Amino acid sequence: IGICLERTPEVIVAILGVLKAGCAFVPLDLAYPKDRIEFMLNDADVQLLITQQSLIGQVPSGDALQPLIVDAPDSPIANHRRDNPGIEITENQLVYVLYTSGSTGQPKGAMITHRNVLRLFTATDHWFHFDETDVWTMFHSYAFDFSVWEMWGALLYGGCVVVVPYMVSRSPEAFHKLLVDEKVTVLNQTPSAFQQLIAADLQSAKPANFALRYVIFGGEALNFQMLKPWFDRYGDAKPQLINMYGITETTVHVTYQPVSAADLRSNAASLIGVPIPDLEIVLLDEHLQPVPDGETGEICVGGGGVARGYWKREQLTNERFIPHPQKPGSGEKLYRSGDLAKRLPDGDLDYLGRMDFQVKIRGFRIELGEIEAAMVKHPAISQSLVIANKHPHSGEQRLVGYFVAKAAMNISEIRTFLGQSLPDYMIPAAFVKIDEFPLTTNGKIDRKALPEPGKERPNLSVAFVAPRSDTEKYLAEIWQEVLGIESIGVRDAFFELGGTSIQAGQFVARLYADLGEEVFVVTLFEKPTIEAFAKMLDSEYESALKRFFGGESSMETAASTVEQHIVTPEIIEKMKHIVPTVHLRDDDNSPKNPPALFILAPPRSGTTLFRTMLAGHPQLFAASELQLLLFNSLRERKDAFSGKWHVWLEGTIRAIMEIKNVDGDTARQMMHDFEQQNLSTKALYAKLQHWLGEQILVDKSPQYALDLQCMHKAERDFENAL
């Protein structure tokens, strides 16, 4: 039986009804395109579809498919019996068929039994001791297997489950409030979602009054370093943070790894711990032979969580669900995950990533071949290739689509086309058009030779319109920094430019830091262009914008004021909450640093354009706002920029990423090490200048112009500071 409903308590009621009738359910997410839903319904032989009136136009119809509309005035549900049907259900019956991305271009349905689900909780009970006092959130789509853990974890123990509305799940600020208001005790999150929640939490000067007992991670690899702000604020005792590696085909979770603040010092890629007691993990090489401890092998899972196989995919089932090579004749199966790991001396597993071209993006497992197959269906595309890499600015994992076109086309057209058959999370964040794919000597595509997506504005369906008002220019500058795109028009949509929900969170965090007032992420979905968003800000945040831009005067007036060497009281008042009150010492007798250039200007006065012009000069390196000159040491700087001002710490990280050509995680770790050493800001400037070689460092910050100590420090620390 298919279920296609909005995210409400009726979803749980529908699932319970299907199971009590002795049937299995196929969850269908509203975010899926109609073509994808139709394929799943046909492939799973669904004859009855539980849905609602408002969704009739979004779901397929046909003679073989009977819709059961739960909210229709004449719904037959009211005529059915209310007592238990008395149907015997065995543990080996199917409970659900959950479709995941498929390499052939079509999704495949994993068959999960009642036994698979029930043993997940009995086998982990000694770790968690859930009970009737627990409050869970059903944060994830019921078509994502994490929801199985969320829903049944509450119901099987007699607890409470809060079904999170979709728009609340998209807004970290709103979800943060829900966790406090509902006194949630068990929170399940992908690392990407929790990172946004941390950012929302840091907007408040005080820790939240959480009731959390557990925060359980799953869905994608966990970078332990991202948890540092959380541990700094809440410690690692309560709530207890748990990392649980899992796979749909082995019923949600496979391993258990408690995470402590001490784990942040680990050199492991992503510790996933030990198997759930009724599961077995064997690390095998390409010949299906066990690898020694410390060596890399494919994660193969056996035991009570292994699914029955794939619905109507016998060949694929035989390829992925193999006889246990160490127990011939036993009938036991191992599921080949395609994930790589190594076993550490203490027995814990260190997750190392995918061995093929299947990836996880924001918790969703994706077969890149499915996206490639969808792309080449476009009549203007002859070849396609999709890879996953890290965004050079945010460090976030993203999809990049490469294609060879037979005719002229724009990126908006590709996105619209793919949106007809793929869910949003499978549409690449960036596209690159190339004349032909580079090949290796063996005639295979040379992935290492593919060009990186450039910083130039993509070819969209809308013409470029430059920012006109002060607010539009301000928003364009932030988008350029967050998205890593040099030129953005006011009618360009954030997500058409490749923006993700994480980058949307970074954008609103920056707004909060600048304006001092809360702007919810949901607003960006409603007002996705600079033009629309600026109108909303001008209308609803007028006083905050006036404070930020310098009273009643515009940015141009503020700029001309500084050019006339006049700092108005309004500007000083506006910057008081940003400029730290730190006494800059004059006790450093070390040699001066090489020459550097400092740009002194008020906020948002067009200095980004100036910096961009300087960046084109081969002898200059124009950094983002480093915010270093205001402090004596990095630890002092970090303490000053805690909480809602943490966004000001990002400038040095972006500079390290550019100069050293490393990803965001590596740059953050380097900065963390420097902060632990309590390196002086002068010493960090020296490191940056040493890495730059002959290039001259250019640093700009509006705060520098408002503190005379900064100018004296620049003259004291640098030779011929300009």
Order of alpha helices (4+ residues) and beta strands (2+ residues): beta-alpha-beta-alpha-beta-beta-beta-beta-alpha-alpha-beta-alpha-beta-alpha-alpha-beta-alpha-beta-alpha-beta-beta-beta-beta-beta-beta-alpha-beta-beta-beta-beta-beta-alpha-beta-beta-alpha-beta-alpha-alpha-alpha-alpha-alpha-alpha-alpha-beta-alpha-beta-alpha-alpha-alpha-alpha-beta-alpha
